[in-house]
Amino acid sequence: MNVKMIVLDLDGTLLHDNKTISNYSKSIIQRCREKGIKLIFATVRGTTENIVPSELFDGCVKKSGATAYDGDNLIYKRVMLLDDVRDLLLACHKAGLKTVVQNNDDGIHYSNFNVAEVWSYLTYYKIVDFAAINFDADKIYVITETVKSINIIKSNLPKGVYMFTSRDSLTFISHEEAVKSKAITALAEN
């Protein structure tokens, strides 16, 4: 078999609990690249600059597949139009749900609460009024600790958008084509 590309997940796979990559893993990655194998990482994260050394990888998939990069070149992007998701954002806010929106790769988490109180390692955030924002969303995530909160999202979920709830009571909302497998396929075909 002729391997042309390897895709690695970050959290719970490549990264240790302290968000570092072992020297052994780094050496294996380097050996694969020396053999001409393209190395890509895929993650739900929007920013990885302080975690993943960019020189180790040829590209990446971020925000669960909302964006994919071949080097620094954006080759895949699936966003949710603001006009489509504003009502969802406003419904979440009205219900008191802690909600975050990410757009582009600026690393800023636009939210209706102090993000650092929940995730102390997230230092780039802005508290915003969802009625006043003017950008499309790559990813939305909502803290959903009850069935009622999940039902609020479901009842306001627009067409062309999907949601999934993780084991840590976070519900992620993305464009229906913002999935890792589609972004990885785009990288493989590039």
C-alpha positions, 0 to 999 in steps of 0.5 A, spaced: 500 500 500 502 506 498 500 511 503 500 518 501 496 522 507 495 521 514 490 525 518 491 525 526 486 527 531 489 532 536 485 531 543 485 525 546 489 522 541 496 526 539 496 530 544 497 529 552 493 531 557 497 537 558 496 539 550 503 537 548 506 532 543 511 527 545 518 527 542 517 520 539 510 522 536 514 528 533 520 524 530 515 519 527 511 525 524 518 527 521 520 520 518 513 520 515 514 527 512 521 525 509 518 519 506 513 524 502 507 522 506 502 528 507 501 529 515 494 533 516 491 534 523 484 534 524 480 538 530 474 541 533 479 547 535 479 553 531 485 555 533 492 551 535 497 556 534 499 555 541 499 547 541 501 544 535 507 546 531 505 548 524 512 546 521 510 538 523 504 538 519 502 540 511 495 542 513 489 541 517 482 541 518 479 545 524 472 547 527 470 539 526 471 540 518 468 548 517 475 549 514 481 546 511 488 548 510 493 546 505 499 549 508 497 556 509 492 556 503 484 555 505 481 550 500 475 548 504 470 552 508 463 551 510 460 556 514 453 558 516 450 564 514 448 569 519 441 570 516 440 563 517 443 562 524 441 569 528 434 566 530 438 560 533 443 565 537 437 569 540 433 564 542 439 561 546 441 567 549 434 569 551 433 562 554 440 563 558 444 558 555 452 560 554 453 560 547 459 562 543 460 563 536 467 562 532 468 565 525 474 565 521 481 563 524 482 570 528 482 565 535 476 570 538 470 566 541 464 571 540 460 569 546 454 572 551 458 570 557 465 570 560 468 564 557 474 564 561 470 563 567 468 556 564 475 555 560 480 559 563 485 557 557 481 561 552 483 568 553 481 571 546 473 572 547 469 578 546 462 578 549 457 581 544 450 582 543 448 576 538 443 581 535 448 586 533 454 581 530 455 582 522 459 575 520 457 568 518 459 563 523 464 557 522 462 554 528 457 555 534 457 551 541 452 552 547 453 549 554 447 544 554 446 541 561 439 539 560 434 536 555 430 542 555 437 546 553 438 541 547 430 542 545 431 549 545 437 548 540 433 543 536 426 547 535 430 553 533 435 549 528 435 552 521 435 548 515 442 546 512 445 546 519 446 540 524 448 539 531 451 534 536 452 534 543 459 531 546 460 527 552 461 534 556 455 537 555 457 541 549 452 542 543 456 544 537 452 547 531 455 547 524 454 547 517 451 540 514 457 540 510 462 542 515 464 535 517 472 532 518 471 527 513 469 532 507 474 537 509 479 531 509 477 529 502 478 536 499 485 536 502 486 529 499 484 531 492 488 538 492 
